[in-house]
Amino acid sequence: MLLVYTHKVTPRVKYIFRQICTRILNIPVSFTATIEEFIAHDGLKMSYAKQPLAKEMFIRSHDLLHEQGLAFLTINVNDWGDTKCFFPTGDKSHLPYDIFSAAFYLLTRYEEYLPHVQDDYGRFVAEESIAYKHGFLHQPVVDVWAYKFLTVLRSFYPDFVPIKRAYQIKPIIDVPMAYDFKQKGIMRTIGGTLFDFGRLKFKRLYKRYSVLFGFQKDHFNTFSYIINRQKHSQNKFIVFFLIGGYSTYDKNINIQKKNFVSLIKSVADYCKVGLKVSFFALEDLKILKEEKKTIETVINTPLESSRHSFSKLNLPESYRNLVELEIKEDYTMGYVNAIGFRASTCTPFLFYDLDYEGQTPLLLNTFHVIDSALLKNNSLLDKKKALNEVIKEVKKVNGIFTPVFHNYTFSDVPKWKGFKELFNLIIDSQHEN
């Protein structure tokens, strides 16, 4: 047990120390604002304040963890060995930066609460982030800092040997549209036919009716491949099905269709199934509640995981709605236009509501690469290189790598050529040194 002395034990202090010490480093932590209790403690201990008490391990605290609310902070990012950091501490501190305040800023997505430019879907984009602007988007710096902290802690307590965690993967498969042509209904099929004809897409028109008459398999129907790959993997895939109503943004199969329900049930026999929250449910708790109820009826178990349509987040409202409906985990946070670490970590963390100043039970799993971002690399070799680089960064800190693919990623559509090989590379990465 690591005892942390600080002049005031705040919810922010408890939150970030537990994330870094317990979730990343497997070190239980407790807190005190009483000097006598700290002095009397016979085990691991450190002080986190403006001045050290004696000769204990000491990190000078920035004001952020002892404040409330939001403010425009002055942040100067500097090089720190093989990484970068901010909130410098001064000479007396045993770390040159207050990694706890810096990590709190990044994990809570403090910058996303402040005014920023959004894309056409209202999303926070990578280019707006401090990580992108200062060149550390490619690195899970919070985890890197945690291990730097551990090195200093062990210099004070050489006999202390923490439990080492192992590299893991959490493959995510999105299903915004289970089939390209099948199960669409008469009106959508007629509309699609007229659209193809009007755009002179005769190959697609031929494909459409070959599928509808049973001569070819719908190329979005890759679920036999997904299930077969799951059978040969020790890691549970999480498959997110969109079941919301048809709209401008969401165009999946009607959940009232028996074949669609059967598909979800068959996937749930092998993989974990989560809810892909529809675009309009993002801001409407009533719609979200109905979608949660519907998916639970299909899979016959309480819903545990969610992921938002178009990877859109409205902080903090999006997460508050999930908390209210007692959904345990979310996999939305990440960038669709860039590879990297949106929250600068590869360790799941609890959502901290900056407006309410409190930790919630919602566990956030950020994704680090999505198939659409890999398309920016022209050749398969370049895609492999980009993928291997992010895997390497996660392995350095024994973190959890979370990639997002779609059911159509495994299709025979030319632009997705080689993506099965990329997916296999990810699955096999857990068995490589």
C-alpha positions as CSV (number, residue, x, y, z in Angstrom):
1,M,0.0,0.0,0.0
2,L,1.3,3.4,-1.0
3,L,0.4,6.2,1.4
4,V,0.1,9.6,-0.2
5,Y,0.3,12.8,1.9
6,T,-1.3,15.9,0.5
7,H,-2.4,19.0,2.2
8,K,-6.0,18.5,0.9
9,V,-7.4,15.1,-0.2
10,T,-9.7,16.0,-3.1
11,P,-11.8,13.9,-5.5
12,R,-9.4,14.8,-8.3
13,V,-6.4,13.6,-6.2
14,K,-8.0,10.3,-5.4
15,Y,-9.1,9.7,-9.0
16,I,-5.8,10.3,-10.7
17,F,-3.6,8.6,-8.1
18,R,-5.8,5.5,-8.2
19,Q,-5.6,5.5,-12.0
20,I,-1.8,5.7,-12.2
21,C,-0.9,3.8,-9.2
22,T,-3.5,1.1,-9.0
23,R,-4.9,0.6,-12.6
24,I,-1.5,1.0,-14.4
25,L,1.1,0.0,-11.8
26,N,-1.0,-2.4,-9.7
27,I,-0.1,-0.5,-6.5
28,P,-2.9,0.0,-3.9
29,V,-3.0,3.6,-2.7
30,S,-4.4,5.5,0.3
31,F,-4.4,9.1,1.3
32,T,-3.9,11.3,4.3
33,A,-3.8,15.0,5.1
34,T,-2.4,14.3,8.6
35,I,1.3,14.6,9.0
36,E,1.5,12.4,12.1
37,E,-0.2,9.5,10.2
38,F,2.2,9.9,7.3
39,I,5.3,9.9,9.5
40,A,4.0,6.8,11.4
41,H,3.4,4.8,8.2
42,D,6.0,2.1,7.8
43,G,5.5,1.1,4.1
44,L,5.6,2.9,0.8
45,K,4.9,6.6,1.0
46,M,5.3,9.9,-0.8
47,S,4.2,13.5,-0.4
48,Y,2.3,15.5,-2.9
49,A,2.3,19.1,-1.9
50,K,4.1,22.4,-2.3
51,Q,7.0,21.5,0.0
52,P,8.4,18.2,1.2
53,L,7.9,17.2,4.9
54,A,11.4,15.6,5.3
55,K,13.4,13.4,3.0
56,E,10.6,11.3,1.7
57,M,9.8,10.9,-2.0
58,F,8.2,14.2,-3.0
59,I,6.4,15.5,-6.0
60,R,5.6,19.2,-6.0
61,S,1.9,19.6,-6.8
62,H,0.4,21.8,-9.5
63,D,-2.8,23.6,-8.4
64,L,-5.0,21.7,-10.8
65,L,-5.9,18.8,-8.5
66,H,-6.9,21.1,-5.7
67,E,-9.1,23.3,-7.8
68,Q,-12.7,22.9,-8.9
69,G,-14.3,23.8,-12.2
70,L,-12.7,24.7,-15.5
71,A,-10.2,27.4,-16.3
72,F,-8.0,28.4,-19.3
73,L,-4.6,26.9,-18.2
74,T,-1.2,27.9,-19.5
75,I,0.4,24.7,-20.8
76,N,4.0,24.6,-21.9
77,V,4.9,21.1,-23.3
78,N,8.6,20.2,-23.0
79,D,10.8,17.2,-23.9
80,W,11.4,14.7,-21.1
81,G,13.8,12.0,-22.2
82,D,11.9,9.8,-24.7
83,T,8.6,11.5,-24.0
84,K,7.0,14.9,-23.4
85,C,5.3,16.4,-20.4
86,F,4.0,19.7,-18.9
87,F,3.4,21.3,-15.5
88,P,7.1,21.5,-14.3
89,T,7.8,21.1,-10.6
90,G,11.1,22.6,-9.7
91,D,14.4,21.4,-8.1
92,K,13.1,19.8,-4.9
93,S,10.7,17.5,-6.6
94,H,11.9,14.0,-7.4
95,L,10.1,14.2,-10.8
96,P,10.6,17.2,-13.0
97,Y,6.9,17.3,-13.9
98,D,3.6,16.9,-12.0
99,I,2.5,13.8,-13.9
100,F,-0.6,13.5,-11.8
101,S,-2.0,16.9,-12.8
102,A,-0.9,16.4,-16.4
103,A,-2.5,13.0,-16.6
104,F,-5.7,14.4,-15.0
105,Y,-5.8,17.1,-17.7
106,L,-5.5,14.5,-20.5
107,L,-7.7,11.7,-19.1
108,T,-10.6,13.9,-18.2
109,R,-10.4,15.5,-21.7
110,Y,-10.2,18.9,-20.0
111,E,-9.4,20.5,-23.4
112,E,-12.6,19.1,-24.9
113,Y,-14.7,21.1,-22.4
114,L,-13.1,24.3,-23.6
115,P,-14.1,26.0,-26.9
116,H,-12.7,24.2,-30.0
117,V,-13.3,23.7,-33.7
118,Q,-15.4,20.7,-34.6
119,D,-15.8,18.7,-37.8
120,D,-19.0,18.3,-39.9
121,Y,-20.4,15.8,-37.4
122,G,-19.7,17.9,-34.4
123,R,-16.7,15.8,-33.3
124,F,-13.5,16.9,-31.6
125,V,-10.7,16.3,-34.1
126,A,-7.1,15.2,-33.6
127,E,-5.7,18.4,-34.9
128,E,-7.3,20.4,-32.1
129,S,-5.6,18.3,-29.4
130,I,-2.6,19.3,-27.3
131,A,-1.2,15.8,-28.2
132,Y,-1.3,16.4,-31.9
133,K,0.0,20.0,-31.7
134,H,3.0,19.0,-29.6
135,G,3.8,15.7,-31.3
136,F,2.9,13.1,-28.7
137,L,-0.4,11.8,-30.1
138,H,1.5,8.6,-31.2
139,Q,2.5,7.7,-27.6
140,P,0.4,6.7,-24.5
141,V,2.3,9.3,-22.4
142,V,0.2,8.8,-19.2
143,D,1.4,5.1,-19.1
144,V,4.9,6.2,-19.9
145,W,4.9,8.7,-17.1
146,A,3.5,6.1,-14.7
147,Y,6.6,3.9,-15.3
148,K,8.9,6.8,-14.8
149,F,7.2,7.4,-11.5
150,L,7.6,3.7,-10.6
151,T,11.4,3.9,-11.3
152,V,11.8,6.8,-8.8
153,L,9.5,5.0,-6.3
154,R,11.7,1.9,-6.4
155,S,14.8,4.0,-5.9
156,F,13.4,4.8,-2.5
157,Y,12.1,1.2,-1.9
158,P,14.5,-1.1,-3.7
159,D,12.9,-4.2,-2.2
160,F,9.5,-3.4,-3.6
161,V,8.5,-5.4,-6.7
162,P,5.2,-4.6,-8.2
163,I,3.0,-7.0,-10.0
164,K,3.7,-6.6,-13.7
165,R,0.8,-6.5,-16.1
166,A,0.8,-8.0,-19.6
167,Y,0.1,-6.6,-23.1
168,Q,-3.5,-7.4,-24.2
169,I,-5.8,-6.7,-27.2
170,K,-9.5,-5.8,-27.3
171,P,-10.7,-6.2,-30.9
172,I,-13.7,-4.1,-31.7
173,I,-16.0,-4.8,-34.7
174,D,-18.6,-2.2,-35.6
175,V,-21.7,-3.2,-37.5
176,P,-23.4,0.0,-38.8
177,M,-24.9,-1.9,-41.7
178,A,-25.1,-5.7,-41.5
179,Y,-25.8,-6.2,-45.2
180,D,-25.3,-4.0,-48.2
181,F,-28.3,-5.3,-50.2
182,K,-30.2,-8.0,-48.3
183,Q,-33.0,-7.4,-45.8
184,K,-33.5,-3.8,-46.9
185,G,-37.2,-4.0,-47.8
186,I,-38.9,-3.2,-51.1
187,M,-38.8,0.6,-50.9
188,R,-35.1,0.8,-50.0
189,T,-34.3,-1.7,-52.7
190,I,-36.2,0.2,-55.3
191,G,-34.6,3.5,-54.1
192,G,-31.1,1.8,-54.3
193,T,-31.8,0.5,-57.8
194,L,-32.8,3.9,-59.1
195,F,-29.8,5.5,-57.5
196,D,-27.4,2.9,-59.0
197,F,-29.1,3.3,-62.4
198,G,-29.0,7.1,-62.3
199,R,-25.3,7.1,-61.4
200,L,-24.6,4.5,-64.1
201,K,-23.3,2.1,-61.5
202,F,-24.1,-1.0,-63.5
203,K,-21.6,-3.3,-61.8
204,R,-23.2,-2.4,-58.4
205,L,-26.7,-3.0,-59.9
206,Y,-25.6,-6.4,-61.2
207,K,-24.1,-7.2,-57.8
208,R,-27.3,-6.1,-56.0
209,Y,-29.6,-8.4,-57.9
210,S,-27.1,-11.3,-57.9
211,V,-27.3,-11.1,-54.1
212,L,-31.0,-10.6,-53.9
213,F,-31.6,-13.7,-56.1
214,G,-29.1,-15.8,-54.2
215,F,-26.4,-16.1,-56.8
216,Q,-23.8,-14.2,-54.7
217,K,-23.2,-13.6,-51.0
218,D,-23.8,-10.1,-49.7
219,H,-20.2,-8.6,-49.4
220,F,-21.0,-7.0,-46.0
221,N,-22.0,-10.4,-44.7
222,T,-18.6,-11.4,-43.2
223,F,-19.9,-12.8,-40.0
224,S,-18.9,-16.4,-40.6
225,Y,-15.3,-15.1,-41.0
226,I,-15.6,-13.1,-37.7
227,I,-17.0,-16.0,-35.8
228,N,-14.4,-18.4,-37.2
229,R,-11.6,-16.0,-36.3
230,Q,-13.1,-15.6,-32.8
231,K,-13.1,-19.4,-32.3
232,H,-9.3,-19.3,-32.8
233,S,-8.6,-16.3,-30.6
234,Q,-8.3,-16.2,-26.8
235,N,-9.5,-12.6,-26.8
236,K,-13.2,-11.9,-26.9
237,F,-14.2,-9.6,-29.8
238,I,-16.8,-7.0,-29.0
239,V,-19.3,-6.6,-31.8
240,F,-21.4,-3.4,-31.8
241,F,-24.7,-3.6,-33.7
242,L,-26.6,-0.5,-34.7
243,I,-30.3,-1.2,-34.1
244,G,-31.7,2.3,-34.2
245,G,-34.3,3.5,-36.6
246,Y,-33.5,4.4,-40.3
247,S,-32.4,8.0,-40.7
248,T,-30.1,10.2,-42.7
249,Y,-27.1,9.0,-40.6
250,D,-28.1,5.4,-39.7
251,K,-29.1,2.9,-42.3
252,N,-28.9,-0.6,-40.8
253,I,-31.5,-3.4,-41.1
254,N,-34.8,-3.0,-39.2
255,I,-34.5,-4.8,-35.9
256,Q,-38.0,-6.2,-36.4
257,K,-36.7,-8.5,-39.1
258,K,-36.2,-12.0,-37.8
259,N,-33.1,-12.7,-39.9
260,F,-31.3,-9.7,-38.3
261,V,-32.3,-10.8,-34.8
262,S,-31.0,-14.3,-35.6
263,L,-27.7,-12.8,-36.9
264,I,-27.2,-10.9,-33.6
265,K,-28.0,-13.9,-31.5
266,S,-25.6,-16.1,-33.5
267,V,-22.8,-13.6,-33.1
268,A,-23.5,-13.4,-29.4
269,D,-23.0,-17.1,-29.0
270,Y,-19.3,-16.5,-29.7
271,C,-18.5,-12.8,-29.2
272,K,-19.5,-10.1,-26.8
273,V,-22.3,-8.0,-28.2
274,G,-22.6,-4.3,-27.5
275,L,-24.9,-1.5,-28.6
276,K,-23.8,0.9,-31.3
277,V,-25.8,4.0,-30.2
278,S,-27.7,5.6,-33.1
279,F,-26.9,9.2,-34.1
280,F,-30.1,10.7,-32.7
281,A,-29.9,8.6,-29.5
282,L,-26.7,10.5,-28.7
283,E,-28.7,13.5,-27.5
284,D,-32.0,11.8,-26.6
285,L,-32.0,9.7,-23.4
286,K,-35.5,8.4,-24.3
287,I,-34.3,6.9,-27.6
288,L,-31.1,5.6,-26.0
289,K,-33.1,3.9,-23.3
290,E,-35.3,2.2,-25.9
291,E,-32.3,1.0,-27.9
292,K,-30.7,-0.4,-24.7
293,K,-34.0,-2.3,-23.9
294,T,-34.3,-3.7,-27.4
295,I,-30.7,-5.0,-27.6
296,E,-31.1,-6.6,-24.2
297,T,-34.2,-8.4,-25.4
298,V,-32.3,-9.8,-28.3
299,I,-29.1,-10.9,-26.5
300,N,-31.1,-11.9,-23.4
301,T,-28.5,-10.4,-21.0
302,P,-28.0,-6.9,-19.5
303,L,-26.1,-4.6,-21.8
304,E,-22.6,-3.9,-20.7
305,S,-20.9,-2.0,-23.6
306,S,-21.7,0.8,-25.9
307,R,-20.1,2.7,-28.8
308,H,-21.5,5.8,-30.5
309,S,-22.4,6.1,-34.1
310,F,-19.7,8.0,-36.0
311,S,-17.5,7.9,-32.9
312,K,-19.2,11.1,-31.8
313,L,-19.0,12.4,-28.2
314,N,-20.8,15.3,-26.6
315,L,-18.9,15.8,-23.3
316,P,-20.1,15.4,-20.7
317,E,-23.7,14.7,-21.7
318,S,-23.0,11.6,-23.7
319,Y,-21.3,9.8,-20.8
320,R,-23.9,11.1,-18.2
321,N,-26.6,9.3,-20.2
322,L,-24.7,6.1,-20.2
323,V,-24.1,6.4,-16.4
324,E,-27.8,7.0,-15.9
325,L,-28.7,3.9,-17.8
326,E,-26.1,1.9,-15.9
327,I,-24.1,0.9,-18.9
328,K,-20.7,-0.2,-17.6
329,E,-18.2,0.4,-20.5
330,D,-17.9,2.7,-23.5
331,Y,-15.6,2.3,-26.6
332,T,-16.3,5.6,-28.4
333,M,-13.3,7.8,-27.5
334,G,-10.7,7.9,-30.3
335,Y,-10.1,9.6,-33.6
336,V,-11.6,8.5,-37.0
337,N,-9.1,10.7,-38.9
338,A,-5.8,9.8,-37.1
339,I,-4.0,6.9,-35.4
340,G,-3.0,7.5,-31.8
341,F,-4.1,8.0,-28.3
342,R,-6.9,10.5,-27.8
343,A,-6.7,10.4,-24.0
344,S,-2.9,9.7,-24.1
345,T,-3.3,6.2,-22.5
346,C,-3.8,2.6,-23.4
347,T,-5.3,1.7,-20.0
348,P,-9.1,1.9,-19.4
349,F,-10.1,4.6,-17.0
350,L,-13.3,5.8,-15.2
351,F,-15.1,8.8,-16.5
352,Y,-14.6,11.9,-14.3
353,D,-17.3,14.5,-14.6
354,L,-15.6,17.8,-14.4
355,D,-18.8,19.7,-14.0
356,Y,-20.0,17.6,-11.1
357,E,-16.4,17.1,-9.8
358,G,-16.7,13.4,-9.3
359,Q,-15.7,10.0,-10.5
360,T,-18.4,7.9,-12.1
361,P,-18.7,4.1,-12.6
362,L,-18.5,4.3,-16.4
363,L,-15.3,2.7,-17.7
364,L,-13.8,4.3,-20.8
365,N,-11.9,2.2,-23.3
366,T,-10.2,4.4,-25.9
367,F,-9.5,3.0,-29.3
368,H,-6.1,3.6,-30.9
369,V,-6.6,2.8,-34.5
370,I,-9.7,2.6,-36.8
371,D,-9.7,1.0,-40.2
372,S,-10.7,4.2,-41.9
373,A,-7.5,5.9,-40.6
374,L,-5.4,3.1,-42.0
375,L,-6.7,3.9,-45.4
376,K,-4.6,7.0,-45.4
377,N,-1.6,4.8,-46.0
378,N,-1.6,3.8,-49.7
379,S,0.2,0.4,-49.7
380,L,-0.4,-2.6,-47.5
381,L,3.2,-2.3,-46.4
382,D,2.7,1.2,-45.2
383,K,-0.5,0.1,-43.4
384,K,1.4,-2.7,-41.6
385,K,4.1,-0.2,-40.6
386,A,1.6,2.2,-39.1
387,L,-0.1,-0.5,-37.3
388,N,3.1,-2.1,-35.9
389,E,4.2,1.3,-34.7
390,V,1.2,1.8,-32.5
391,I,1.3,-1.8,-31.3
392,K,4.9,-1.3,-30.3
393,E,4.0,1.8,-28.2
394,V,1.4,-0.2,-26.4
395,K,3.7,-3.1,-25.8
396,K,6.3,-0.8,-24.3
397,V,4.0,-0.1,-21.3
398,N,2.2,-3.5,-21.3
399,G,-1.1,-1.8,-22.1
400,I,-4.3,-2.8,-23.8
401,F,-4.4,-2.3,-27.6
402,T,-7.9,-1.5,-28.9
403,P,-8.4,-1.4,-32.7
404,V,-11.8,-0.8,-34.4
405,F,-12.7,-2.6,-37.6
406,H,-16.1,-3.0,-39.4
407,N,-17.9,-6.0,-40.7
408,Y,-17.4,-4.6,-44.3
409,T,-13.7,-4.2,-43.6
410,F,-13.4,-8.0,-44.2
411,S,-15.3,-7.9,-47.5
412,D,-14.0,-8.2,-51.1
413,V,-14.4,-4.5,-51.8
414,P,-11.1,-3.4,-53.4
415,K,-10.3,-0.6,-50.9
416,W,-10.4,-3.1,-48.1
417,K,-7.9,-5.5,-49.7
418,G,-5.4,-6.8,-47.2
419,F,-7.4,-5.8,-44.1
420,K,-7.9,-9.4,-43.0
421,E,-4.2,-9.7,-43.0
422,L,-4.0,-6.5,-40.8
423,F,-6.6,-7.9,-38.4
424,N,-4.6,-11.2,-38.2
425,L,-1.5,-9.1,-37.4
426,I,-3.3,-7.6,-34.4
427,I,-4.5,-10.9,-33.2
428,D,-1.1,-12.5,-33.5
429,S,0.6,-9.6,-31.8
430,Q,-0.3,-10.9,-28.4
431,H,1.8,-14.0,-29.0
432,E,5.0,-12.1,-30.1
433,N,7.8,-10.8,-28.0
